[in-house]
Amino acid sequence: MTAAYSDNSAAQNAGGKKTADIVAKCARIICKMNPEKTTFTIAEHGCATGANSLAQVQAFVNISTPRDNNDDTKNLTCSTEISSWKGKNSNLYLLNDNAIEGIAPSHQCRYFGKAVHEDKQKTQYENEFYEKVKSIHTNGCDDYALGHLTEFMIEFVGLRRVRLPHSFCNKSRPVVGELLVLRNLSHGYQNFRMVDLKIGYKTAQRGWRGKSASRAFSQSVTDLKSNSSLEGFRLEAFIGRSRSLVSVDKLMEPGADSVKSIGPYHLVYRRARARHEVRKKNQNLVLNGRNMSGKEIFLHYTALSDRGGSINTHLSSIECAEIIHHETTSRIWSLLQICQRIKTPQKWVGTSLGLGFDAGLNPERTAAGKDELRRSVFVKLFDWERAELTFAVDFSRMTKRERLSRIRAWDAYKRSLKSLYVQSVEAYRCQFGNDNGWGKFYIRVFHYDHKSKDQFIGEASIPMRNTEGTRICRLVDAKGHVIGETSYRLVYHVLPGGSRLEGSWHLNLGEASLMKGRARNLYCVIAAVTRNGDLAHQLVSQVKKSTSKPTWNETFHIPVALSTRFVDEATPRLDLLQREENGLVDEYKSSFVRGLGMGHIFYVCNFLFRNDFPAVRK
């Protein structure tokens, strides 16, 4: 058999055209493995035994694929398809390393792959980036900080050819596809939670890494309308959402009639996939439409449900939230320090930062239990499709314009990380930085509207003290009129010794009723304020759909800190970052306080049509 094997060969008469095509493919694979040879014999594998030899020839094709015996990914098969974190294309596949095809839970799959055929150019750029990262591990790097930065990146396996089940490819039989394989972050997690943050005040640049002008303009509009232009990052996706966000998603759930159980399988699959895409668009609308700030993101990120077990033997949910928030903030600071020490400016446009942990852990009240919870926390950089890893040698060969572009992009990227760290510390200080006790709390009821701003219904102000049994409080509107009432119960719990918190207030909301008005999508915000009014901590309930008498039945935990040591440690860092920011003219943050007028119009036009990052001037 030669590489020029064609349909006119003798084997076609024996095995048919289908067999000839597979044998020709086999020849091409073997020629890549052994370029010095031109002729091969595979008669022992059954290529000339008649029409029944197709399975044997296919087996020969499978065993002829280049494999690395020392690589644990040699038997990767596609187990199930998951939706992309970016919300547009479903081109991510969970991969199983035990060569067993079938549906497997995400936490049991060690790897995931990105389909190369979806966008070969973007995958090529990302593959080049990861290959440079692998070269740092192999050959080292002159930039010491750049080598340490690889610890904050997802482990890269390489490009692999994987058998994809026909049910996920809309094909009549399984096909072999090329995937860019990465380590699955959710592997081994019981309840995986991760927030995907898009880093940068401006996350697109036309002409950079194949970005078209129209898509760059559309992305600039998204940056302008979202939190990216305000704080330098925005929430792109949320995996393992809190209960309050899940209740919002249910309001926009597509109808059950979009999928029917009749007709051919591929039609049912396509309808199910279309329904899944509608749900994803709705979820992204909720995330981007509400334009969450950094504090709101961390509020939902650390919102945990009550754990089982005794409080004397296991950590409570509020203690777990404090440890997770503390560890996440510490790792963001470590990442920021490494980026500040990198000597060569980088240009990472549209990259993402993943913050996550295992929300299903129920750690014991021991040092080992706390360490296990901290080890589940991760801070990982990914999405390198529009990024370039630049070494000192490459930077020295660039033109002056190319150097200036990378210097500006790198300064803007570091400022975004600084803003993220500041927001994380501020969110931690508001929730876990009060050691003087809380003075009072407010129960504020709102009507949720995904198309416009949420409407305020009424509120109640209640002093922070223990209640004996359930009490009733009145809700008053903005004009001071009584519009309804709600029941609540407030109890203070002291935590056992060795805890990082002194205790926590347990606020249980019961039923509420409004005197007038139509049925609405109601939710409430719990705002706790300190005695001197310097701190305020907010909690959000679930949304109750189309009702005027919602039944909350939710318990909120308002912690009281044992000390403010971590906040005191972070204060000098915040002062240092603030002094650094005072020496810069930030063209993106100051415009929104100017109000409407020519200055605002000039800013919007400059943001949308400018094709470079803001200059840093002192």
C-alpha positions as CSV (number, residue, x, y, z in Angstrom):
1,M,0.0,0.0,0.0
2,T,1.3,3.4,-0.9
3,A,0.4,7.0,0.0
4,A,-1.1,7.3,-3.5
5,Y,-3.8,4.7,-2.8
6,S,-6.9,5.7,-4.7
7,D,-10.4,4.5,-5.6
8,N,-9.0,2.7,-8.7
9,S,-6.9,0.3,-6.7
10,A,-7.5,-3.5,-6.5
11,A,-8.7,-3.3,-3.0
12,Q,-11.7,-1.2,-4.0
13,N,-13.0,-4.2,-6.0
14,A,-12.6,-6.4,-3.0
15,G,-13.8,-4.2,-0.2
16,G,-15.7,-1.4,-1.8
17,K,-15.3,2.3,-2.0
18,K,-15.9,2.8,1.7
19,T,-13.1,0.5,2.6
20,A,-10.8,2.1,0.1
21,D,-11.4,5.5,1.6
22,I,-10.6,4.3,5.1
23,V,-7.4,2.5,3.8
24,A,-6.4,5.7,2.0
25,K,-6.8,7.6,5.3
26,C,-4.7,4.9,7.0
27,A,-2.0,5.4,4.5
28,R,-1.9,9.1,5.1
29,I,-1.6,8.6,8.8
30,I,1.2,6.1,8.5
31,C,3.1,8.4,6.1
32,K,3.1,11.1,8.7
33,M,4.4,8.6,11.3
34,N,7.2,7.3,8.9
35,P,8.0,9.9,6.3
36,E,11.1,7.9,5.2
37,K,9.0,5.0,4.0
38,T,6.8,4.9,0.8
39,T,5.3,1.4,0.8
40,F,3.4,-0.4,3.5
41,T,1.7,-3.8,3.9
42,I,-1.4,-4.2,5.9
43,A,-2.8,-7.4,4.4
44,E,-2.6,-9.1,7.8
45,H,-5.1,-6.6,9.0
46,G,-7.7,-7.7,6.4
47,C,-7.7,-5.0,3.8
48,A,-8.1,-7.6,1.0
49,T,-10.5,-10.1,2.6
50,G,-13.6,-8.8,1.1
51,A,-16.5,-6.6,2.1
52,N,-16.4,-7.9,5.7
53,S,-13.0,-6.3,6.3
54,L,-14.2,-2.8,7.0
55,A,-14.2,-3.2,10.8
56,Q,-10.7,-4.7,10.7
57,V,-9.4,-1.8,8.6
58,Q,-11.1,0.7,10.9
59,A,-9.3,-0.9,13.8
60,F,-6.0,-0.6,12.0
61,V,-6.7,3.1,11.5
62,N,-7.4,3.5,15.2
63,I,-4.2,1.8,16.3
64,S,-2.2,3.7,13.7
65,T,-2.9,7.0,15.3
66,P,0.3,8.4,16.9
67,R,0.1,8.0,20.7
68,D,2.4,8.8,23.6
69,N,2.7,5.8,25.9
70,N,3.6,8.0,28.8
71,D,0.6,10.3,28.3
72,D,-2.5,9.6,30.4
73,T,-4.6,11.2,27.6
74,K,-3.9,8.4,25.1
75,N,-7.4,6.9,25.5
76,L,-9.5,10.1,25.6
77,T,-13.0,9.7,24.3
78,C,-15.8,12.3,24.2
79,S,-18.3,11.6,27.0
80,T,-20.7,14.5,26.7
81,E,-20.9,18.0,25.2
82,I,-21.1,21.0,27.5
83,S,-22.0,24.6,26.6
84,S,-19.2,27.1,26.2
85,W,-18.5,29.5,29.0
86,K,-18.7,32.3,26.6
87,G,-22.3,31.7,25.7
88,K,-22.2,31.7,21.9
89,N,-20.8,28.4,20.6
90,S,-21.2,25.0,22.2
91,N,-17.8,23.8,21.2
92,L,-16.5,22.5,24.5
93,Y,-16.4,18.7,25.1
94,L,-15.9,16.9,28.4
95,L,-13.4,14.1,27.9
96,N,-13.2,10.8,29.7
97,D,-9.8,9.1,30.1
98,N,-11.1,5.6,30.5
99,A,-12.0,5.0,26.8
100,I,-15.7,4.3,27.7
101,E,-18.2,6.2,25.6
102,G,-21.3,7.4,27.2
103,I,-22.6,10.2,29.4
104,A,-20.5,11.0,32.4
105,P,-20.9,13.8,35.0
106,S,-18.6,16.7,34.6
107,H,-16.8,16.2,37.9
108,Q,-15.7,12.7,36.7
109,C,-14.1,13.9,33.5
110,R,-10.4,14.9,33.9
111,Y,-10.1,16.9,30.7
112,F,-12.1,19.1,28.3
113,G,-11.4,19.8,24.7
114,K,-12.1,22.8,22.5
115,A,-13.2,21.9,18.9
116,V,-10.6,23.1,16.4
117,H,-13.1,23.0,13.5
118,E,-15.2,25.7,15.1
119,D,-12.6,28.5,14.6
120,K,-9.3,27.2,13.4
121,Q,-7.6,30.6,13.5
122,K,-8.5,31.3,17.1
123,T,-7.6,27.8,18.2
124,Q,-4.2,28.2,16.5
125,Y,-3.5,31.4,18.4
126,E,-4.4,29.7,21.7
127,N,-2.4,26.6,20.8
128,E,0.7,28.8,20.1
129,F,0.3,30.5,23.4
130,Y,0.1,27.2,25.4
131,E,3.1,25.8,23.4
132,K,5.1,28.8,24.6
133,V,4.0,28.1,28.1
134,K,5.1,24.5,27.8
135,S,8.5,25.7,26.5
136,I,8.9,27.8,29.8
137,H,8.4,24.6,31.8
138,T,10.9,22.7,29.6
139,N,13.6,25.2,28.8
140,G,13.0,27.8,31.5
141,C,12.7,31.6,31.0
142,D,14.9,34.6,31.7
143,D,11.9,36.4,33.2
144,Y,11.5,34.8,36.7
145,A,8.0,36.2,37.3
146,L,6.8,34.9,33.9
147,G,7.7,31.4,34.9
148,H,5.7,31.8,38.2
149,L,2.7,33.1,36.2
150,T,2.2,29.7,34.7
151,E,0.9,28.5,38.1
152,F,-2.2,30.6,37.5
153,M,-2.9,29.0,34.1
154,I,-4.9,25.9,33.2
155,E,-2.8,22.8,32.5
156,F,-2.4,22.3,28.8
157,V,-2.3,18.8,27.4
158,G,-2.0,19.4,23.7
159,L,-3.9,18.8,20.4
160,R,-5.6,15.3,20.4
161,R,-7.7,13.5,17.8
162,V,-10.7,12.1,19.6
163,R,-13.7,10.0,18.6
164,L,-16.9,12.1,18.9
165,P,-20.2,10.3,19.3
166,H,-22.6,10.9,16.4
167,S,-25.3,12.2,18.8
168,F,-23.2,15.3,19.5
169,C,-22.1,15.9,15.9
170,N,-25.4,15.4,14.0
171,K,-23.7,12.6,12.0
172,S,-24.9,9.1,11.2
173,R,-21.7,7.6,12.7
174,P,-19.0,8.7,15.1
175,V,-16.4,11.0,13.7
176,V,-12.8,11.8,14.6
177,G,-12.3,15.4,15.5
178,E,-9.3,17.4,16.6
179,L,-9.6,19.0,20.1
180,L,-7.4,21.4,22.1
181,V,-7.3,19.5,25.4
182,L,-7.0,21.2,28.7
183,R,-7.4,20.1,32.3
184,N,-11.0,20.2,33.6
185,L,-11.2,22.5,36.6
186,S,-14.3,20.8,37.9
187,H,-12.7,17.4,38.1
188,G,-13.2,15.9,41.5
189,Y,-15.5,18.6,42.8
190,Q,-18.8,17.8,44.4
191,N,-20.5,21.1,43.6
192,F,-18.4,23.2,41.2
193,R,-18.8,27.0,41.4
194,M,-16.9,29.4,39.2
195,V,-17.3,32.9,38.1
196,D,-15.8,33.9,34.7
197,L,-14.5,37.5,34.8
198,K,-13.6,39.2,31.5
199,I,-10.5,41.3,32.4
200,G,-9.8,44.7,30.8
201,Y,-11.4,48.1,30.4
202,K,-11.5,47.4,26.7
203,T,-11.7,43.7,25.6
204,A,-11.3,44.0,21.8
205,Q,-9.1,45.6,19.3
206,R,-9.8,45.5,15.6
207,G,-7.1,43.9,13.5
208,W,-5.5,42.2,16.5
209,R,-5.3,38.4,16.2
210,G,-7.9,38.3,13.4
211,K,-10.5,40.5,15.1
212,S,-12.7,42.2,12.5
213,A,-13.7,45.8,12.8
214,S,-17.4,45.1,13.2
215,R,-16.9,42.6,16.0
216,A,-14.5,44.9,17.7
217,F,-17.0,47.7,17.6
218,S,-19.8,45.4,18.9
219,Q,-17.5,44.3,21.8
220,S,-16.7,48.0,22.6
221,V,-20.4,48.7,22.9
222,T,-20.6,45.8,25.4
223,D,-17.6,47.1,27.3
224,L,-19.2,50.6,27.5
225,K,-22.6,49.3,28.7
226,S,-21.1,46.8,31.3
227,N,-18.9,47.0,34.3
228,S,-15.8,46.7,32.2
229,S,-15.7,50.5,31.5
230,L,-16.2,51.2,35.2
231,E,-14.1,48.8,37.2
232,G,-12.0,47.0,34.5
233,F,-13.8,43.7,34.6
234,R,-17.2,42.2,34.1
235,L,-19.1,39.0,34.9
236,E,-19.1,36.8,31.7
237,A,-20.5,33.6,33.1
238,F,-21.5,32.0,36.4
239,I,-21.3,28.2,36.9
240,G,-23.0,26.7,40.0
241,R,-25.0,29.8,40.7
242,S,-26.4,30.9,44.0
243,R,-30.1,30.3,44.8
244,S,-31.0,33.9,44.2
245,L,-29.6,33.8,40.6
246,V,-31.2,30.5,39.9
247,S,-34.6,31.9,40.9
248,V,-34.0,34.8,38.4
249,D,-33.2,32.2,35.6
250,K,-36.5,30.4,36.3
251,L,-38.4,33.6,35.5
252,M,-37.0,33.5,31.9
253,E,-37.2,29.7,31.4
254,P,-38.4,28.9,27.9
255,G,-41.6,27.0,27.6
256,A,-41.8,23.2,27.6
257,D,-43.5,23.2,24.2
258,S,-40.2,24.1,22.5
259,V,-39.1,20.5,22.7
260,K,-41.4,17.6,21.7
261,S,-40.8,13.9,22.1
262,I,-41.9,13.0,18.6
263,G,-40.1,12.8,15.3
264,P,-36.6,11.5,14.4
265,Y,-33.9,11.7,17.1
266,H,-31.7,14.3,15.3
267,L,-34.7,16.6,15.1
268,V,-35.4,16.2,18.8
269,Y,-31.7,16.8,19.6
270,R,-31.7,20.0,17.5
271,R,-34.8,21.3,19.2
272,A,-33.3,20.5,22.6
273,R,-30.1,22.2,21.7
274,A,-32.0,25.3,20.5
275,R,-33.8,25.4,23.8
276,H,-30.5,25.2,25.6
277,E,-29.2,28.1,23.5
278,V,-32.2,30.2,24.4
279,R,-31.7,29.4,28.1
280,K,-28.0,30.4,27.8
281,K,-28.9,33.7,26.2
282,N,-31.4,34.4,28.9
283,Q,-28.8,33.7,31.6
284,N,-26.3,36.0,29.9
285,L,-29.0,38.6,29.7
286,V,-29.5,38.4,33.4
287,L,-25.8,38.6,34.1
288,N,-25.0,41.4,31.7
289,G,-28.3,43.3,32.0
290,R,-28.0,43.8,35.7
291,N,-24.4,45.0,35.2
292,M,-23.1,43.6,38.4
293,S,-20.4,45.5,40.2
294,G,-17.5,43.8,41.9
295,K,-19.2,43.7,45.3
296,E,-22.3,42.2,43.9
297,I,-20.2,39.5,42.1
298,F,-18.5,38.5,45.3
299,L,-21.8,38.6,47.2
300,H,-23.2,35.8,45.0
301,Y,-19.8,34.1,44.7
302,T,-19.7,33.4,48.5
303,A,-23.4,32.8,49.0
304,L,-23.6,29.3,50.4
305,S,-26.5,27.2,51.6
306,D,-26.5,25.7,55.1
307,R,-24.4,22.6,55.7
308,G,-25.4,19.5,57.5
309,G,-23.8,18.3,60.7
310,S,-23.4,19.8,64.1
311,I,-21.9,23.2,64.4
312,N,-19.5,21.9,67.0
313,T,-17.9,19.4,64.6
314,H,-18.4,21.0,61.2
315,L,-17.9,24.6,59.9
316,S,-21.0,26.6,59.3
317,S,-21.8,28.1,55.9
318,I,-20.8,31.6,56.9
319,E,-17.4,30.3,58.2
320,C,-16.8,28.5,54.9
321,A,-17.7,31.7,53.0
322,E,-15.2,33.7,55.0
323,I,-12.4,31.2,54.4
324,I,-13.2,31.0,50.7
325,H,-13.3,34.8,50.3
326,H,-10.1,35.3,52.2
327,E,-8.2,32.6,50.2
328,T,-9.6,34.0,46.9
329,T,-8.5,37.6,47.8
330,S,-5.0,36.4,48.8
331,R,-4.6,34.6,45.5
332,I,-5.7,37.6,43.5
333,W,-3.0,39.6,45.3
334,S,-0.4,37.0,44.5
335,L,-1.4,37.1,40.8
336,L,-1.2,40.9,40.9
337,Q,2.2,40.9,42.4
338,I,3.5,38.4,39.8
339,C,2.1,40.5,37.0
340,Q,3.8,43.7,38.4
341,R,7.2,41.9,38.4
342,I,7.0,40.7,34.8
343,K,9.7,42.7,32.9
344,T,8.4,42.2,29.4
345,P,5.1,43.9,28.6
346,Q,2.4,41.6,27.4
347,K,-0.7,42.1,25.2
348,W,-3.6,40.0,26.5
349,V,-6.8,41.2,25.0
350,G,-10.1,39.7,26.1
351,T,-8.6,37.1,28.5
352,S,-10.6,35.7,31.4
353,L,-10.0,35.1,35.0
354,G,-11.8,32.2,36.7
355,L,-12.5,32.3,40.4
356,G,-13.9,29.1,41.9
357,F,-14.1,26.5,44.7
358,D,-16.0,23.4,45.7
359,A,-19.4,24.5,47.1
360,G,-20.3,21.0,48.1
361,L,-17.7,20.5,50.8
362,N,-18.7,20.1,54.4
363,P,-15.4,20.5,56.2
364,E,-14.9,19.5,59.7
365,R,-13.9,22.0,62.4
366,T,-10.2,21.0,62.3
367,A,-7.1,22.4,60.7
368,A,-7.2,19.6,58.0
369,G,-10.8,20.6,57.2
370,K,-10.0,24.2,56.7
371,D,-6.9,23.3,54.6
372,E,-9.1,21.1,52.4
373,L,-11.5,24.0,51.8
374,R,-8.6,26.4,50.9
375,R,-7.1,23.8,48.5
376,S,-10.4,23.7,46.6
377,V,-10.1,27.5,45.8
378,F,-8.5,28.3,42.5
379,V,-7.7,31.5,40.5
380,K,-6.9,30.6,36.9
381,L,-6.3,32.6,33.8
382,F,-7.6,31.3,30.5
383,D,-9.1,32.3,27.1
384,W,-5.8,33.1,25.3
385,E,-7.4,33.3,21.8
386,R,-6.5,37.0,21.5
387,A,-3.4,37.0,23.6
388,E,0.3,36.9,22.8
389,L,3.0,35.6,25.1
390,T,6.0,37.9,24.5
391,F,9.6,37.1,25.6
392,A,12.3,39.6,26.0
393,V,14.0,38.5,22.8
394,D,10.7,39.0,20.8
395,F,10.1,42.4,22.4
396,S,13.6,43.6,21.5
397,R,12.9,42.8,17.8
398,M,9.6,44.8,17.6
399,T,9.2,48.2,16.2
400,K,8.6,51.3,18.4
401,R,4.9,51.3,17.6
402,E,4.5,47.6,18.5
403,R,6.4,48.2,21.8
404,L,4.2,51.1,22.7
405,S,1.0,49.1,22.0
406,R,2.1,46.3,24.3
407,I,3.2,48.7,27.1
408,R,-0.2,50.4,27.0
409,A,-2.1,47.1,26.9
410,W,0.0,45.7,29.8
411,D,-0.6,48.8,32.0
412,A,-4.3,48.6,31.3
413,Y,-4.4,44.9,32.2
414,K,-2.6,45.4,35.5
415,R,-4.9,48.3,36.4
416,S,-7.8,45.9,35.9
417,L,-6.3,43.4,38.2
418,K,-5.7,46.2,40.8
419,S,-9.4,47.2,40.5
420,L,-10.4,43.5,41.0
421,Y,-8.3,43.2,44.1
422,V,-9.7,46.4,45.6
423,Q,-13.2,45.3,45.0
424,S,-12.5,41.9,46.6
425,V,-11.0,43.5,49.7
426,E,-13.9,46.0,50.0
427,A,-16.5,43.2,49.7
428,Y,-14.6,41.2,52.4
429,R,-14.4,44.3,54.6
430,C,-18.2,45.0,54.3
431,Q,-19.1,41.4,55.1
432,F,-16.4,40.1,57.5
433,G,-14.7,43.3,58.7
434,N,-17.1,44.4,61.4
435,D,-16.0,43.5,65.0
436,N,-18.1,46.1,66.8
437,G,-21.5,44.6,66.1
438,W,-24.4,45.7,63.9
439,G,-26.8,48.5,64.8
440,K,-29.9,47.7,62.7
441,F,-30.9,46.1,59.4
442,Y,-33.4,47.0,56.6
443,I,-35.8,44.7,54.8
444,R,-36.3,46.2,51.3
445,V,-38.7,44.6,48.8
446,F,-38.3,45.1,45.1
447,H,-40.0,44.1,41.9
448,Y,-37.6,42.4,39.5
449,D,-37.7,43.6,35.9
450,H,-35.1,42.3,33.5
451,K,-35.9,45.0,30.9
452,S,-35.4,48.0,33.1
453,K,-34.4,49.1,36.6
454,D,-36.0,47.1,39.5
455,Q,-38.9,48.9,41.1
456,F,-38.7,49.7,44.8
457,I,-41.9,48.5,46.7
458,G,-41.3,49.2,50.4
459,E,-38.9,48.7,53.3
460,A,-38.8,48.2,57.1
461,S,-36.1,49.3,59.6
462,I,-35.5,46.9,62.5
463,P,-33.0,47.1,65.4
464,M,-30.5,44.3,65.6
465,R,-31.5,42.4,68.7
466,N,-32.8,38.9,69.6
467,T,-36.5,38.2,69.1
468,E,-38.5,35.7,71.1
469,G,-40.4,33.9,68.4
470,T,-41.7,35.4,65.1
471,R,-42.5,39.1,64.8
472,I,-44.3,41.2,62.3
473,C,-43.0,44.4,60.8
474,R,-44.7,46.9,58.5
475,L,-43.4,47.8,55.0
476,V,-43.6,51.5,54.0
477,D,-43.1,52.9,50.6
478,A,-41.0,56.0,49.6
479,K,-43.9,58.3,50.6
480,G,-44.2,56.8,54.1
481,H,-47.4,54.9,53.4
482,V,-47.9,51.4,54.8
483,I,-48.2,49.0,51.9
484,G,-47.8,45.6,53.6
485,E,-46.1,43.5,56.2
486,T,-43.7,40.6,56.6
487,S,-42.7,38.2,59.4
488,Y,-39.2,37.6,60.6
489,R,-37.2,36.0,63.4
490,L,-33.7,37.1,64.5
491,V,-31.4,35.1,66.7
492,Y,-27.7,35.6,67.5
493,H,-25.5,32.4,67.5
494,V,-22.0,32.3,69.1
495,L,-19.6,30.2,67.2
496,P,-17.3,27.7,68.9
497,G,-13.7,28.5,69.9
498,G,-11.1,28.4,67.2
499,S,-13.4,30.1,64.7
500,R,-12.3,33.2,62.7
501,L,-15.7,34.7,63.5
502,E,-17.1,35.6,66.9
503,G,-20.7,34.7,65.8
504,S,-23.5,35.5,63.4
505,W,-27.0,36.8,63.3
506,H,-29.5,34.4,61.8
507,L,-32.4,36.2,60.2
508,N,-35.3,34.0,59.1
509,L,-37.8,35.6,56.8
510,G,-41.3,34.2,56.7
511,E,-44.4,35.3,54.8
512,A,-45.1,38.7,53.4
513,S,-48.3,40.3,52.0
514,L,-48.9,43.5,50.1
515,M,-52.2,45.4,50.6
516,K,-52.6,46.6,47.0
517,G,-51.2,46.2,43.6
518,R,-51.1,43.3,41.0
519,A,-49.0,40.2,41.4
520,R,-45.3,40.9,40.8
521,N,-41.9,39.2,40.8
522,L,-40.8,40.1,44.3
523,Y,-37.5,39.8,46.1
524,C,-36.0,41.4,49.1
525,V,-32.6,42.9,50.0
526,I,-31.3,42.6,53.5
527,A,-29.0,45.5,54.4
528,A,-27.2,45.4,57.7
529,V,-25.6,48.7,59.0
530,T,-23.1,49.1,61.8
531,R,-23.8,51.3,64.8
532,N,-21.6,54.2,63.5
533,G,-22.8,53.7,59.9
534,D,-19.3,53.1,58.3
535,L,-20.1,49.6,57.0
536,A,-23.1,48.1,55.2
537,H,-23.6,44.5,54.2
538,Q,-26.3,43.4,51.8
539,L,-27.9,40.0,51.1
540,V,-30.3,39.1,48.3
541,S,-33.2,36.6,48.5
542,Q,-34.8,34.5,45.9
543,V,-37.3,36.0,43.4
544,K,-40.9,34.9,43.9
545,K,-42.7,34.8,40.6
546,S,-46.1,36.5,40.1
547,T,-47.3,36.9,43.6
548,S,-48.5,39.6,46.1
549,K,-48.0,37.3,49.1
550,P,-44.5,35.8,48.8
551,T,-43.3,33.1,51.2
552,W,-39.6,33.6,51.7
553,N,-38.7,30.8,54.1
554,E,-35.0,31.8,53.9
555,T,-32.3,32.2,56.5
556,F,-29.7,34.9,56.1
557,H,-26.4,34.9,58.1
558,I,-24.9,38.3,59.1
559,P,-21.4,37.6,60.6
560,V,-19.6,39.4,63.4
561,A,-15.8,39.3,63.1
562,L,-13.5,38.3,65.8
563,S,-10.8,40.7,64.6
564,T,-10.0,42.8,61.6
565,R,-6.5,41.5,61.1
566,F,-6.9,40.6,57.5
567,V,-8.5,44.0,56.6
568,D,-5.7,45.7,58.5
569,E,-3.1,43.8,56.5
570,A,-4.8,44.7,53.2
571,T,-5.1,48.4,54.1
572,P,-1.4,49.3,53.3
573,R,-1.8,47.5,50.0
574,L,-4.9,49.5,49.1
575,D,-3.1,52.7,50.0
576,L,-0.2,51.8,47.8
577,L,-2.4,51.0,44.9
578,Q,-4.3,54.2,45.4
579,R,-1.1,56.3,45.3
580,E,-0.1,54.5,42.1
581,E,-3.5,55.3,40.5
582,N,-3.3,58.9,41.6
583,G,-0.3,59.3,39.2
584,L,-2.3,58.1,36.2
585,V,-5.0,59.8,34.1
586,D,-7.6,57.1,33.7
587,E,-9.7,58.0,30.6
588,Y,-12.2,55.3,31.3
589,K,-13.3,55.8,34.9
590,S,-13.8,59.6,35.1
591,S,-16.2,60.1,32.3
592,F,-19.3,58.6,34.0
593,V,-19.2,61.3,36.7
594,R,-19.3,64.2,34.1
595,G,-23.0,63.8,33.4
596,L,-24.6,64.3,30.0
597,G,-23.0,66.9,27.7
598,M,-20.3,67.3,25.2
599,G,-17.7,65.7,27.5
600,H,-19.8,62.5,27.8
601,I,-20.5,62.4,24.1
602,F,-16.8,62.8,23.3
603,Y,-15.9,60.0,25.7
604,V,-18.4,57.6,24.2
605,C,-17.1,58.2,20.7
606,N,-13.5,57.9,21.9
607,F,-14.3,54.6,23.6
608,L,-16.1,53.1,20.7
609,F,-13.9,54.2,17.8
610,R,-10.5,54.3,19.3
611,N,-8.4,51.2,18.3
612,D,-5.8,51.3,21.0
613,F,-5.6,51.2,24.8
614,P,-5.5,54.5,26.8
615,A,-2.2,56.2,27.1
616,V,-0.8,56.3,30.6
617,R,0.3,59.8,31.5
618,K,1.8,61.2,34.7
